Amino acid sequence: MRQKVQSAKLVLKDGSVFQGQSFGAENAVAGEVVFNTGMIGYPESLTDPSYRGQILVLTYPLIGNYGVLGDDSEENLSKHFESEKIQVQGLILSDYTDSYSHWNAKRSLSEWMKESNIPGICGIDTRELTKKLRKKGTMLGKIVYDSENIPFEDPNRRNLAAEVSIETPIVYRKSEKKVVLVDCGAKNNIIRAFLRRDLTVIRVPWDYDFMKEKADGIILSNGPGDPKKCEETIENVRKALSQTTPILGICLGSQILGLAAGADTYKLKYGHRSQNQPCLEMGTKRCYITTQNHGYTIDSETLPEDWREWFFNNNDGTNEGIIHISKPFFGTQFHPEASPGPDDTEFLFDLFLRAMS
């Protein structure tokens, strides 16, 4: 175990204080405190751009046991991570170990977080913390050391998608069929999924006028924060709805699709962040176990008459997908590309490809 242990604490907006030990970088940060109930996949979760501005609580009790893989790349993408850097503001754990064991690991979780200047606290009663967040909802919080103090900060006041998007277009592979990926905080595995299907992926910034690209399909990516902050994206999608090029929205992308169609969105009390969310498909009533990471969703009651709810969450009844009644436009709150999590819904990419044909 680590030789020197620095004390640290998590302070919540309601005045609650959780004392623990520091690992990773030792710098004070503030953000929105959220929890994830997944049992594996901490490297993928930490690099998911949808966690921008958030202090992540992992409910699984032991983290760090398989370390962190290397920075290998493939197709100009990080091979093991969902973006090129850690995106969370901070990390809260029950138990952490430096004694990792994995044949392909290159460093410990703490070493990786130090390289990225990301702080963490372990030795926290994450069960008690999660119960508090389940009762009161996501809450602002901060990680501080000794007598140090910083103000609380609500990241959702910012346009977080603009912060995590690319600045100039990137083209992956040259193939006959092409899709445009509007990057509002895209996970790498979305790109990998389409490259496996031998498509050219044209990745463009969140506010890019993608209609000038001659593509066979349009993907609206996942991303962090309030979808209503993405005004330029919503306007561009609104124009795209006047034609028939297939559109697939994922997570934040689904919310943007709904807003462009004329529906409304709202903030969830807790958000859905895990790899075990049950989603039922309307009509068939088939249940899919899905991986998710979002804090906002579409209000199904506000969908225009030519749109339908496609999936709903079997835990709380909230919207998990929308579909147009006649045009090839659809979106899901959950992640068909998973990573981490079950790939039970990756078939939706093949459905999208059939729509492109």
Sequence and secondary structure as in RCSB ss.txt:
>XXXX:A:sequence
MRQKVQSAKLVLKDGSVFQGQSFGAENAVAGEVVFNTGMIGYPESLTDPSYRGQILVLTYPLIGNYGVLGDDSEE
NLSKHFESEKIQVQGLILSDYTDSYSHWNAKRSLSEWMKESNIPGICGIDTRELTKKLRKKGTMLGKIVYDSENI
PFEDPNRRNLAAEVSIETPIVYRKSEKKVVLVDCGAKNNIIRAFLRRDLTVIRVPWDYDFMKEKADGIILSNGPG
DPKKCEETIENVRKALSQTTPILGICLGSQILGLAAGADTYKLKYGHRSQNQPCLEMGTKRCYITTQNHGYTIDS
ETLPEDWREWFFNNNDGTNEGIIHISKPFFGTQFHPEASPGPDDTEFLFDLFLRAMS
>XXXX:A:secstr
  S   EEEEEETTS EEEEEEEEB   EEEEEEEE  SS HHHHHT GGGTTEEEEE SSEESTT EE   EET
TEESSSSSSS   SEEE SEE S    TTEEE HHHHHHHTT EEEES  HHHHHHHHHHH SEEEEEE TT   
    GGGS HHHHHS SS EEE   SSEEEEEESS  HHHHHHHHHTT EEEEEETT  GGGS  SEEEE   SS
 GGG HHHHHHHHHHTTS S EEEETHHHHHHHHHHT EEEEEEEEEEEEEEEEEETTT  EEEEEEEEEEEEEG
GG  TTEEEEEEETTT  EEEEEESSSSEEEESS TT SSS  TTTHHHHHHHHHH 
